[in-house]
Amino acid sequence: MAKGKDVRVTVILECTNCVRNGLNKESRGVSRYITQKNRHNTPSRLELRKFCPYCYKHTIHGEIKK
Ligand SMILES: [Zn+2]
């Protein structure tokens, strides 16, 4: 049955535009999405275009390390 390691892992996506602008140090915060990825299909860092309520537009949301 299932192996020890989970193929599908939970990852947190963070707005790279917010992080680049250093807005996370302010009180506005950073847009984050919680999603899952398949480790076999996506061994590298996951990047998705999501709507950021802080940037008021769609931006690249990149996976962050816990
Ligand atoms: Zn943003």
PDB file of the backbone (N, CA, C, O) and the ligand in Angstrom, with CONECT records:
HET     ZN  A 101       1
ATOM      1  N   MET A   1       0.848  -1.204   0.000  1.00  0.00           N
ATOM      2  CA  MET A   1       0.000   0.000   0.000  1.00  0.00           C
ATOM      3  C   MET A   1       0.885   1.257   0.000  1.00  0.00           C
ATOM      4  O   MET A   1       1.859   1.347  -0.747  1.00  0.00           O
ATOM      5  N   ALA A   2       0.525   2.213   0.848  1.00  0.00           N
ATOM      6  CA  ALA A   2       1.215   3.509   0.829  1.00  0.00           C
ATOM      7  C   ALA A   2       2.636   3.376   1.350  1.00  0.00           C
ATOM      8  O   ALA A   2       2.911   2.635   2.294  1.00  0.00           O
ATOM      9  N   LYS A   3       3.517   4.106   0.716  1.00  0.00           N
ATOM     10  CA  LYS A   3       4.895   4.136   1.156  1.00  0.00           C
ATOM     11  C   LYS A   3       5.047   5.136   2.303  1.00  0.00           C
ATOM     12  O   LYS A   3       4.106   5.848   2.653  1.00  0.00           O
ATOM     13  N   GLY A   4       6.211   5.173   2.860  1.00  0.00           N
ATOM     14  CA  GLY A   4       6.441   6.058   3.998  1.00  0.00           C
ATOM     15  C   GLY A   4       6.319   7.530   3.651  1.00  0.00           C
ATOM     16  O   GLY A   4       5.773   8.314   4.427  1.00  0.00           O
ATOM     17  N   LYS A   5       6.834   7.910   2.470  1.00  0.00           N
ATOM     18  CA  LYS A   5       6.773   9.322   2.091  1.00  0.00           C
ATOM     19  C   LYS A   5       5.486   9.620   1.336  1.00  0.00           C
ATOM     20  O   LYS A   5       5.045   8.836   0.495  1.00  0.00           O
ATOM     21  N   ASP A   6       4.898  10.752   1.647  1.00  0.00           N
ATOM     22  CA  ASP A   6       3.702  11.169   0.935  1.00  0.00           C
ATOM     23  C   ASP A   6       4.080  11.772  -0.407  1.00  0.00           C
ATOM     24  O   ASP A   6       4.947  12.643  -0.491  1.00  0.00           O
ATOM     25  N   VAL A   7       3.422  11.299  -1.449  1.00  0.00           N
ATOM     26  CA  VAL A   7       3.672  11.873  -2.772  1.00  0.00           C
ATOM     27  C   VAL A   7       3.043  13.257  -2.863  1.00  0.00           C
ATOM     28  O   VAL A   7       3.633  14.193  -3.403  1.00  0.00           O
ATOM     29  N   ARG A   8       1.841  13.363  -2.326  1.00  0.00           N
ATOM     30  CA  ARG A   8       1.171  14.670  -2.323  1.00  0.00           C
ATOM     31  C   ARG A   8       1.488  15.368  -1.011  1.00  0.00           C
ATOM     32  O   ARG A   8       1.182  14.867   0.071  1.00  0.00           O
ATOM     33  N   VAL A   9       2.104  16.528  -1.130  1.00  0.00           N
ATOM     34  CA  VAL A   9       2.485  17.265   0.061  1.00  0.00           C
ATOM     35  C   VAL A   9       1.802  18.633   0.056  1.00  0.00           C
ATOM     36  O   VAL A   9       1.532  19.205  -1.000  1.00  0.00           O
ATOM     37  N   THR A  10       1.533  19.136   1.239  1.00  0.00           N
ATOM     38  CA  THR A  10       0.937  20.465   1.364  1.00  0.00           C
ATOM     39  C   THR A  10       2.021  21.526   1.266  1.00  0.00           C
ATOM     40  O   THR A  10       3.045  21.445   1.944  1.00  0.00           O
ATOM     41  N   VAL A  11       1.789  22.520   0.418  1.00  0.00           N
ATOM     42  CA  VAL A  11       2.756  23.591   0.248  1.00  0.00           C
ATOM     43  C   VAL A  11       2.049  24.937   0.432  1.00  0.00           C
ATOM     44  O   VAL A  11       0.837  25.050   0.247  1.00  0.00           O
ATOM     45  N   ILE A  12       2.826  25.943   0.796  1.00  0.00           N
ATOM     46  CA  ILE A  12       2.295  27.291   0.951  1.00  0.00           C
ATOM     47  C   ILE A  12       2.843  28.156  -0.174  1.00  0.00           C
ATOM     48  O   ILE A  12       4.053  28.235  -0.381  1.00  0.00           O
ATOM     49  N   LEU A  13       1.932  28.804  -0.900  1.00  0.00           N
ATOM     50  CA  LEU A  13       2.336  29.708  -1.972  1.00  0.00           C
ATOM     51  C   LEU A  13       2.226  31.143  -1.472  1.00  0.00           C
ATOM     52  O   LEU A  13       1.224  31.535  -0.873  1.00  0.00           O
ATOM     53  N   GLU A  14       3.280  31.917  -1.733  1.00  0.00           N
ATOM     54  CA  GLU A  14       3.331  33.282  -1.247  1.00  0.00           C
ATOM     55  C   GLU A  14       3.562  34.231  -2.417  1.00  0.00           C
ATOM     56  O   GLU A  14       4.333  33.920  -3.326  1.00  0.00           O
ATOM     57  N   CYS A  15       2.902  35.383  -2.401  1.00  0.00           N
ATOM     58  CA  CYS A  15       3.031  36.350  -3.485  1.00  0.00           C
ATOM     59  C   CYS A  15       4.470  36.850  -3.561  1.00  0.00           C
ATOM     60  O   CYS A  15       4.967  37.490  -2.634  1.00  0.00           O
ATOM     61  N   THR A  16       5.129  36.548  -4.675  1.00  0.00           N
ATOM     62  CA  THR A  16       6.528  36.961  -4.805  1.00  0.00           C
ATOM     63  C   THR A  16       6.630  38.469  -4.990  1.00  0.00           C
ATOM     64  O   THR A  16       7.654  39.066  -4.659  1.00  0.00           O
ATOM     65  N   ASN A  17       5.582  39.086  -5.512  1.00  0.00           N
ATOM     66  CA  ASN A  17       5.606  40.538  -5.704  1.00  0.00           C
ATOM     67  C   ASN A  17       5.582  41.253  -4.359  1.00  0.00           C
ATOM     68  O   ASN A  17       6.288  42.243  -4.169  1.00  0.00           O
ATOM     69  N   CYS A  18       4.775  40.758  -3.428  1.00  0.00           N
ATOM     70  CA  CYS A  18       4.726  41.329  -2.085  1.00  0.00           C
ATOM     71  C   CYS A  18       6.083  41.174  -1.399  1.00  0.00           C
ATOM     72  O   CYS A  18       6.577  42.112  -0.772  1.00  0.00           O
ATOM     73  N   VAL A  19       6.674  40.006  -1.517  1.00  0.00           N
ATOM     74  CA  VAL A  19       7.939  39.741  -0.838  1.00  0.00           C
ATOM     75  C   VAL A  19       9.036  40.613  -1.421  1.00  0.00           C
ATOM     76  O   VAL A  19       9.886  41.126  -0.694  1.00  0.00           O
ATOM     77  N   ARG A  20       9.014  40.781  -2.763  1.00  0.00           N
ATOM     78  CA  ARG A  20      10.049  41.576  -3.419  1.00  0.00           C
ATOM     79  C   ARG A  20       9.963  43.035  -2.977  1.00  0.00           C
ATOM     80  O   ARG A  20      10.982  43.709  -2.826  1.00  0.00           O
ATOM     81  N   ASN A  21       8.737  43.515  -2.771  1.00  0.00           N
ATOM     82  CA  ASN A  21       8.554  44.903  -2.365  1.00  0.00           C
ATOM     83  C   ASN A  21       8.734  45.098  -0.859  1.00  0.00           C
ATOM     84  O   ASN A  21       8.697  46.224  -0.363  1.00  0.00           O
ATOM     85  N   GLY A  22       8.928  44.002  -0.147  1.00  0.00           N
ATOM     86  CA  GLY A  22       9.151  44.106   1.283  1.00  0.00           C
ATOM     87  C   GLY A  22       7.917  44.502   2.060  1.00  0.00           C
ATOM     88  O   GLY A  22       8.014  45.019   3.173  1.00  0.00           O
ATOM     89  N   LEU A  23       6.745  44.256   1.470  1.00  0.00           N
ATOM     90  CA  LEU A  23       5.503  44.649   2.137  1.00  0.00           C
ATOM     91  C   LEU A  23       5.190  43.745   3.319  1.00  0.00           C
ATOM     92  O   LEU A  23       4.390  44.090   4.189  1.00  0.00           O
ATOM     93  N   ASN A  24       5.833  42.583   3.337  1.00  0.00           N
ATOM     94  CA  ASN A  24       5.543  41.671   4.439  1.00  0.00           C
ATOM     95  C   ASN A  24       6.055  42.204   5.772  1.00  0.00           C
ATOM     96  O   ASN A  24       5.654  41.729   6.834  1.00  0.00           O
ATOM     97  N   LYS A  25       6.932  43.180   5.710  1.00  0.00           N
ATOM     98  CA  LYS A  25       7.423  43.776   6.949  1.00  0.00           C
ATOM     99  C   LYS A  25       6.454  44.828   7.482  1.00  0.00           C
ATOM    100  O   LYS A  25       6.548  45.250   8.635  1.00  0.00           O
ATOM    101  N   GLU A  26       5.533  45.237   6.634  1.00  0.00           N
ATOM    102  CA  GLU A  26       4.509  46.182   7.081  1.00  0.00           C
ATOM    103  C   GLU A  26       3.320  45.406   7.627  1.00  0.00           C
ATOM    104  O   GLU A  26       3.334  44.176   7.678  1.00  0.00           O
ATOM    105  N   SER A  27       2.316  46.126   8.022  1.00  0.00           N
ATOM    106  CA  SER A  27       1.154  45.476   8.638  1.00  0.00           C
ATOM    107  C   SER A  27       0.201  44.904   7.599  1.00  0.00           C
ATOM    108  O   SER A  27      -0.781  44.250   7.951  1.00  0.00           O
ATOM    109  N   ARG A  28       0.486  45.148   6.304  1.00  0.00           N
ATOM    110  CA  ARG A  28      -0.457  44.727   5.271  1.00  0.00           C
ATOM    111  C   ARG A  28      -0.421  43.217   5.062  1.00  0.00           C
ATOM    112  O   ARG A  28      -1.416  42.617   4.654  1.00  0.00           O
ATOM    113  N   GLY A  29       0.708  42.618   5.336  1.00  0.00           N
ATOM    114  CA  GLY A  29       0.778  41.170   5.181  1.00  0.00           C
ATOM    115  C   GLY A  29       1.098  40.749   3.766  1.00  0.00           C
ATOM    116  O   GLY A  29       1.354  41.584   2.899  1.00  0.00           O
ATOM    117  N   VAL A  30       1.084  39.460   3.540  1.00  0.00           N
ATOM    118  CA  VAL A  30       1.430  38.883   2.259  1.00  0.00           C
ATOM    119  C   VAL A  30       0.347  37.902   1.869  1.00  0.00           C
ATOM    120  O   VAL A  30      -0.146  37.137   2.698  1.00  0.00           O
ATOM    121  N   SER A  31      -0.020  37.933   0.593  1.00  0.00           N
ATOM    122  CA  SER A  31      -1.020  36.997   0.105  1.00  0.00           C
ATOM    123  C   SER A  31      -0.472  35.576   0.128  1.00  0.00           C
ATOM    124  O   SER A  31       0.609  35.305  -0.395  1.00  0.00           O
ATOM    125  N   ARG A  32      -1.228  34.680   0.738  1.00  0.00           N
ATOM    126  CA  ARG A  32      -0.778  33.293   0.790  1.00  0.00           C
ATOM    127  C   ARG A  32      -1.909  32.346   0.408  1.00  0.00           C
ATOM    128  O   ARG A  32      -3.073  32.556   0.750  1.00  0.00           O
ATOM    129  N   TYR A  33      -1.532  31.318  -0.299  1.00  0.00           N
ATOM    130  CA  TYR A  33      -2.475  30.266  -0.640  1.00  0.00           C
ATOM    131  C   TYR A  33      -1.904  28.944  -0.155  1.00  0.00           C
ATOM    132  O   TYR A  33      -0.702  28.699  -0.255  1.00  0.00           O
ATOM    133  N   ILE A  34      -2.771  28.107   0.364  1.00  0.00           N
ATOM    134  CA  ILE A  34      -2.352  26.769   0.762  1.00  0.00           C
ATOM    135  C   ILE A  34      -2.885  25.791  -0.269  1.00  0.00           C
ATOM    136  O   ILE A  34      -4.077  25.785  -0.577  1.00  0.00           O
ATOM    137  N   THR A  35      -1.994  24.967  -0.800  1.00  0.00           N
ATOM    138  CA  THR A  35      -2.395  24.021  -1.819  1.00  0.00           C
ATOM    139  C   THR A  35      -1.603  22.738  -1.639  1.00  0.00           C
ATOM    140  O   THR A  35      -0.834  22.590  -0.689  1.00  0.00           O
ATOM    141  N   GLN A  36      -1.803  21.827  -2.555  1.00  0.00           N
ATOM    142  CA  GLN A  36      -1.053  20.575  -2.510  1.00  0.00           C
ATOM    143  C   GLN A  36      -0.390  20.350  -3.855  1.00  0.00           C
ATOM    144  O   GLN A  36      -0.882  20.808  -4.886  1.00  0.00           O
ATOM    145  N   LYS A  37       0.727  19.645  -3.838  1.00  0.00           N
ATOM    146  CA  LYS A  37       1.384  19.299  -5.090  1.00  0.00           C
ATOM    147  C   LYS A  37       1.814  17.846  -5.046  1.00  0.00           C
ATOM    148  O   LYS A  37       1.954  17.233  -3.987  1.00  0.00           O
ATOM    149  N   ASN A  38       2.017  17.326  -6.241  1.00  0.00           N
ATOM    150  CA  ASN A  38       2.519  15.968  -6.373  1.00  0.00           C
ATOM    151  C   ASN A  38       4.033  16.029  -6.475  1.00  0.00           C
ATOM    152  O   ASN A  38       4.580  16.595  -7.422  1.00  0.00           O
ATOM    153  N   ARG A  39       4.700  15.445  -5.500  1.00  0.00           N
ATOM    154  CA  ARG A  39       6.156  15.542  -5.443  1.00  0.00           C
ATOM    155  C   ARG A  39       6.821  14.938  -6.681  1.00  0.00           C
ATOM    156  O   ARG A  39       7.885  15.395  -7.098  1.00  0.00           O
ATOM    157  N   HIS A  40       6.205  13.922  -7.264  1.00  0.00           N
ATOM    158  CA  HIS A  40       6.798  13.279  -8.435  1.00  0.00           C
ATOM    159  C   HIS A  40       6.652  14.142  -9.684  1.00  0.00           C
ATOM    160  O   HIS A  40       7.559  14.208 -10.514  1.00  0.00           O
ATOM    161  N   ASN A  41       5.484  14.812  -9.809  1.00  0.00           N
ATOM    162  CA  ASN A  41       5.263  15.640 -10.987  1.00  0.00           C
ATOM    163  C   ASN A  41       5.954  16.993 -10.872  1.00  0.00           C
ATOM    164  O   ASN A  41       6.337  17.584 -11.881  1.00  0.00           O
ATOM    165  N   THR A  42       6.114  17.479  -9.656  1.00  0.00           N
ATOM    166  CA  THR A  42       6.695  18.805  -9.435  1.00  0.00           C
ATOM    167  C   THR A  42       7.779  18.726  -8.375  1.00  0.00           C
ATOM    168  O   THR A  42       7.553  19.125  -7.233  1.00  0.00           O
ATOM    169  N   PRO A  43       8.956  18.217  -8.735  1.00  0.00           N
ATOM    170  CA  PRO A  43      10.040  18.101  -7.754  1.00  0.00           C
ATOM    171  C   PRO A  43      10.652  19.453  -7.401  1.00  0.00           C
ATOM    172  O   PRO A  43      11.257  19.605  -6.340  1.00  0.00           O
ATOM    173  N   SER A  44      10.494  20.436  -8.292  1.00  0.00           N
ATOM    174  CA  SER A  44      11.066  21.752  -8.031  1.00  0.00           C
ATOM    175  C   SER A  44      10.040  22.630  -7.325  1.00  0.00           C
ATOM    176  O   SER A  44       8.935  22.189  -7.012  1.00  0.00           O
ATOM    177  N   ARG A  45      10.424  23.872  -7.082  1.00  0.00           N
ATOM    178  CA  ARG A  45       9.521  24.795  -6.404  1.00  0.00           C
ATOM    179  C   ARG A  45       8.319  25.098  -7.283  1.00  0.00           C
ATOM    180  O   ARG A  45       8.442  25.339  -8.483  1.00  0.00           O
ATOM    181  N   LEU A  46       7.158  25.077  -6.651  1.00  0.00           N
ATOM    182  CA  LEU A  46       5.908  25.302  -7.366  1.00  0.00           C
ATOM    183  C   LEU A  46       5.655  26.798  -7.512  1.00  0.00           C
ATOM    184  O   LEU A  46       5.836  27.564  -6.565  1.00  0.00           O
ATOM    185  N   GLU A  47       5.233  27.207  -8.714  1.00  0.00           N
ATOM    186  CA  GLU A  47       4.881  28.609  -8.936  1.00  0.00           C
ATOM    187  C   GLU A  47       3.566  28.676  -9.694  1.00  0.00           C
ATOM    188  O   GLU A  47       3.404  28.035 -10.732  1.00  0.00           O
ATOM    189  N   LEU A  48       2.634  29.452  -9.173  1.00  0.00           N
ATOM    190  CA  LEU A  48       1.330  29.580  -9.810  1.00  0.00           C
ATOM    191  C   LEU A  48       0.914  31.043  -9.831  1.00  0.00           C
ATOM    192  O   LEU A  48       1.286  31.833  -8.964  1.00  0.00           O
ATOM    193  N   ARG A  49       0.133  31.376 -10.847  1.00  0.00           N
ATOM    194  CA  ARG A  49      -0.421  32.727 -10.905  1.00  0.00           C
ATOM    195  C   ARG A  49      -1.721  32.747 -10.115  1.00  0.00           C
ATOM    196  O   ARG A  49      -2.670  32.028 -10.426  1.00  0.00           O
ATOM    197  N   LYS A  50      -1.741  33.597  -9.075  1.00  0.00           N
ATOM    198  CA  LYS A  50      -2.930  33.719  -8.231  1.00  0.00           C
ATOM    199  C   LYS A  50      -3.244  35.192  -8.045  1.00  0.00           C
ATOM    200  O   LYS A  50      -2.389  36.059  -8.225  1.00  0.00           O
ATOM    201  N   PHE A  51      -4.480  35.450  -7.684  1.00  0.00           N
ATOM    202  CA  PHE A  51      -4.848  36.837  -7.429  1.00  0.00           C
ATOM    203  C   PHE A  51      -4.369  37.242  -6.043  1.00  0.00           C
ATOM    204  O   PHE A  51      -4.642  36.564  -5.052  1.00  0.00           O
ATOM    205  N   CYS A  52      -3.647  38.363  -5.990  1.00  0.00           N
ATOM    206  CA  CYS A  52      -3.169  38.867  -4.719  1.00  0.00           C
ATOM    207  C   CYS A  52      -4.017  40.066  -4.303  1.00  0.00           C
ATOM    208  O   CYS A  52      -4.023  41.074  -5.009  1.00  0.00           O
ATOM    209  N   PRO A  53      -4.730  39.991  -3.185  1.00  0.00           N
ATOM    210  CA  PRO A  53      -5.575  41.105  -2.747  1.00  0.00           C
ATOM    211  C   PRO A  53      -4.760  42.317  -2.318  1.00  0.00           C
ATOM    212  O   PRO A  53      -5.297  43.420  -2.217  1.00  0.00           O
ATOM    213  N   TYR A  54      -3.468  42.121  -2.064  1.00  0.00           N
ATOM    214  CA  TYR A  54      -2.622  43.236  -1.642  1.00  0.00           C
ATOM    215  C   TYR A  54      -2.059  43.981  -2.854  1.00  0.00           C
ATOM    216  O   TYR A  54      -1.877  45.198  -2.813  1.00  0.00           O
ATOM    217  N   CYS A  55      -1.785  43.241  -3.928  1.00  0.00           N
ATOM    218  CA  CYS A  55      -1.282  43.861  -5.154  1.00  0.00           C
ATOM    219  C   CYS A  55      -2.438  44.240  -6.081  1.00  0.00           C
ATOM    220  O   CYS A  55      -2.230  44.974  -7.048  1.00  0.00           O
ATOM    221  N   TYR A  56      -3.625  43.765  -5.811  1.00  0.00           N
ATOM    222  CA  TYR A  56      -4.820  44.002  -6.630  1.00  0.00           C
ATOM    223  C   TYR A  56      -4.639  43.496  -8.049  1.00  0.00           C
ATOM    224  O   TYR A  56      -5.169  44.085  -8.991  1.00  0.00           O
ATOM    225  N   LYS A  57      -3.900  42.418  -8.211  1.00  0.00           N
ATOM    226  CA  LYS A  57      -3.741  41.825  -9.533  1.00  0.00           C
ATOM    227  C   LYS A  57      -3.217  40.400  -9.377  1.00  0.00           C
ATOM    228  O   LYS A  57      -2.866  39.957  -8.283  1.00  0.00           O
ATOM    229  N   HIS A  58      -3.179  39.701 -10.510  1.00  0.00           N
ATOM    230  CA  HIS A  58      -2.632  38.357 -10.493  1.00  0.00           C
ATOM    231  C   HIS A  58      -1.108  38.436 -10.489  1.00  0.00           C
ATOM    232  O   HIS A  58      -0.513  39.152 -11.295  1.00  0.00           O
ATOM    233  N   THR A  59      -0.497  37.709  -9.595  1.00  0.00           N
ATOM    234  CA  THR A  59       0.952  37.696  -9.493  1.00  0.00           C
ATOM    235  C   THR A  59       1.430  36.251  -9.376  1.00  0.00           C
ATOM    236  O   THR A  59       0.643  35.326  -9.177  1.00  0.00           O
ATOM    237  N   ILE A  60       2.741  36.090  -9.505  1.00  0.00           N
ATOM    238  CA  ILE A  60       3.344  34.769  -9.326  1.00  0.00           C
ATOM    239  C   ILE A  60       3.420  34.484  -7.816  1.00  0.00           C
ATOM    240  O   ILE A  60       4.003  35.245  -7.043  1.00  0.00           O
ATOM    241  N   HIS A  61       2.822  33.388  -7.446  1.00  0.00           N
ATOM    242  CA  HIS A  61       2.926  32.941  -6.056  1.00  0.00           C
ATOM    243  C   HIS A  61       3.876  31.752  -6.007  1.00  0.00           C
ATOM    244  O   HIS A  61       3.637  30.728  -6.645  1.00  0.00           O
ATOM    245  N   GLY A  62       4.937  31.895  -5.257  1.00  0.00           N
ATOM    246  CA  GLY A  62       5.955  30.855  -5.201  1.00  0.00           C
ATOM    247  C   GLY A  62       5.897  30.073  -3.898  1.00  0.00           C
ATOM    248  O   GLY A  62       5.458  30.570  -2.861  1.00  0.00           O
ATOM    249  N   GLU A  63       6.356  28.837  -3.991  1.00  0.00           N
ATOM    250  CA  GLU A  63       6.379  27.978  -2.813  1.00  0.00           C
ATOM    251  C   GLU A  63       7.407  28.494  -1.805  1.00  0.00           C
ATOM    252  O   GLU A  63       8.503  28.908  -2.182  1.00  0.00           O
ATOM    253  N   ILE A  64       7.048  28.466  -0.537  1.00  0.00           N
ATOM    254  CA  ILE A  64       7.981  28.880   0.501  1.00  0.00           C
ATOM    255  C   ILE A  64       8.302  27.687   1.379  1.00  0.00           C
ATOM    256  O   ILE A  64       7.492  26.775   1.542  1.00  0.00           O
ATOM    257  N   LYS A  65       9.495  27.713   1.938  1.00  0.00           N
ATOM    258  CA  LYS A  65       9.911  26.630   2.823  1.00  0.00           C
ATOM    259  C   LYS A  65       9.361  26.864   4.222  1.00  0.00           C
ATOM    260  O   LYS A  65       9.285  27.996   4.700  1.00  0.00           O
ATOM    261  N   LYS A  66       8.989  25.789   4.853  1.00  0.00           N
ATOM    262  CA  LYS A  66       8.465  25.926   6.210  1.00  0.00           C
ATOM    263  C   LYS A  66       9.598  26.049   7.219  1.00  0.00           C
ATOM    264  O   LYS A  66       9.347  26.173   8.418  1.00  0.00           O
TER     265      LYS A  66
HETATM  266 ZN    ZN A 101       1.118  40.605  -3.666  1.00  0.00          ZN2+
END
